[in-house]
Every structure is written in structure tokens, then in C-alpha cells.
Amino acid sequence: MLGISLRSLLSARGTRATLIRGSLAGLAARVAAILSGLLSTVILARVLDPSGYGTYSYAFAIIAVIMIPVRLGLPTLILRETARANAAKDWSLLRGIWRWSGCAISGGAVLAVCGVIVWLAAVGREMGAAERNTLLWGLPLIPLMALSAARASALSGLRLPVRSHLTDQVLRPVALSVLLLAALGLGIAVDPSRAMMFHSVAAMLAFSTGVALLAKARPAPMRVLGPHRMKHRDWARALLPLSALAAVQVVNQSADLIMLGIFRTDAEVGLYRIAVSSASIAAIGLTAMGMVLNGHIAHSLAQKDRARLQRILSAAALACTVATALILAGFLLMGKPMIGLIFGVNYTGAYPVLIVLTVAQLVSAFFGMNMNVLNMAGLEQRTLAASAISIGINIVLNLMLIPQFGVVGAGIATLISTTLLNFLCWSSVRNNLGLDSTLLSMNSSVPNKT
């Protein structure tokens, strides 16, 4: 009976069957991504002590902030415009957004890398040698990861979410793990700078594979040369709030690590990074839903099918909340021994903040895909306003709590700011679109068309 049901599901048509198949595929891809990322994190934590891992994490957080003016808000814009052009079969416009975004990212990457090199030459002596060398080896990640994000967004816009994240979220950490293990097997000492060098090599491999996947996945009319059409003014206007949104999101994700690096020790940065990596397991539901459903959300908005969109949001909130609650229960029961077993006893101090960060993930799961809907609906200004308020609160709380409470203070700041961010975005979805993205929307209904 189970085999018959699975075959029926795989062959069935319609929205429900499509979403179920997509969700299962997205869940499998997300599990693979989490396991791959966890593998590389475990190896890094074992190879580098908490202090060395803290140096590596601190440098990577700086790279993420430097990448802000390179990526801008282009991944979201690419996904949205690709979905619209694909739905309308407007191939000249699709060629235009891909070419326009590629040029913007490449130019921004060159300027960013040159700027960092000049900055290091001018004031780099004030940094420790380990931090400076680790940062230098991370510079290739700026263009590679920015272009990989653009390629992933294009695939998501074509409603191929699993393929979109396969290379960057699975292949890149796996390649990093292989390089680290190979170095250990050959007796090569691995310090933070060498680990970052291996990361850049892994990113190059992942990017090259992703380019091949996108070339194969292009619609047939896109595989031949043809005219391209660009909406320079419209895209630039849309890019401003999207870029500001991307900036505050990255700063929000990196502020705690950077402030820990300023006010506390490298070892505490390492502990917090382990907690963040472990808590990301609890985001499996929300992230998998985002991978699968962003393209469907954009498509439903383009078709003005609000009834279908509400069903998608309700189902996603239920699945995300249940999955996150189960993971939180597991962490409460086995989190501390799990950290000691996987990462080593030197990292068990990450357990308290792991619980705090997982509660923050549960809050996000309850509120559902509110930011996804706002961005796909062209209401990124609302997300930006909410994110700006949230990051302001986060930074103030970090400044207040980190000096006294260390990693737990950083976790509490994240929990409070995450709750505020989700509440503000949910309110915007409710007021502007008449939709409810939370778990409480299970019995909600909206008119089929507007």
C-alpha cells in the first residue's frame, strides 16, 4: 500500500501533489545541506581549537559584511524577475535580467576586493597576522559566493529549487571537508588561514558546477542567441530597497559574531559559531519551504491567485513549526552531550546559547514565510523597515548584553530582535495583502482571485 501511495503521489498532478513532491525534495535537499555543513563545521572545530575556529569565524563574518555591496539585493530581484519573465515567456527580458545582474555583481566584486587590499595595506598591521592572512585568503569568496547566489536565484525563479541550492549548500561544504581531511591525511598542518584557503578552492568548484547546472536548466528558447531587453530604471529602483534589506539582514546575522570578536575572546566567538551552526538544524523546515515555495509564491502572486497562496502559507507554517518544535525538544534532552560528542568537550559551553537560538528559530517557524511573501510581492520596503528596526534593537542589545553575559547575551539579543522582526513582517503581510502567514492561519480563507 505504501508503495502504491508513493507511486500515486509521484505521478499525480495538481497544486497539492506538486507542493508535496516539491516539499519532500526540498526537505531532502535541506537535510543534505545541513549534514554537509555540519560535517565541515565538525572537521573545522576538531582541526582548529575554539580560539582558531573563532579566528576563522570572525574573518568569515567580515567577508559576509564586505559582500553586501557586491550582492546588493540582486538574488531576490533575480528570482522575482526570472519567475515573472518565465511565466510570461518573455525570453528577451529573462536574458536581460541575467546579463544585467551578472555585470553588476562582477563589477562590484572587483571594487570590493581591491578596496579590502588597499585597506589591509594601510591599516592591516593593526590586525594580528592570523586574522589578516585568514581574511586575505577569504577574498576569493566575495565574487564566487555572490555569483553563486545569483545563479541559485535564477534556478529558483525557474522553479528548480533543489538544484538551485545543491552546489553552494551541499557541494561547497563537502568539498571543503574533503580538502581538510586530505590535508590531515598528508600531514599538512591546518591553521585558520589555510582553512580559509581551502574554503575558497571549494567555492570555486561549487561555482563551476552551478554554472553547468544553470546552462542545462535554461528554457529551450534561452539556449540560442537572441535579443535581450533591460529595464534599467525599474530594476535600479527596485534594487535600492532590496539592497538595503540584504544589507541589514547580513549585518543582523554577523553583528553578534563581530561584536563578540571585539568585546570577548576568539574562543567565545568559536563557541557562538558552533551554537549558530547547530541551531541552523532547527531552521530545516523554514529553509526547505523557502527553497521550494519562493518560486510558487512569486508565480501565485503573478497570477493573483490569493486562495492558493494562503493554502501554501498555512501548510508551510504548520510543517515548519512542528519540525522546529521536535528539534528543540531533542536539543533540550540531548544537546549538551551531543555537542561534546560531535565537536569535542571544549565546545560544550555552547549549549545554553544553542537553546536560546533554537527558541528564536521556533518563533520564526511560527510566523512562517512572511518575509518571503513581502519580497515576492514587491513590498520589500516593508521588510526593510522591519529589518532596520530589528537590527537596531539587536545591536543595542548586543552592546548591553555581550560585555557582561558573553555568548548567552548575544543569543538573547538575537531572540528578542527575531521576535520583533517576525511580528512586524507578519503585520505587513496581514495589512497589505490580507494574508496570514502564521500557524494560526490554518482555518483562514481568502477570495480565490483579486
Summary of the structure (lengths in Angstrom):
residues: 450
radius of gyration: 21.6
end to end distance: 41.1
largest distance: 69.4
contacts: 1636
relative contact order: 0.12
helix: 87%
strand: 0%
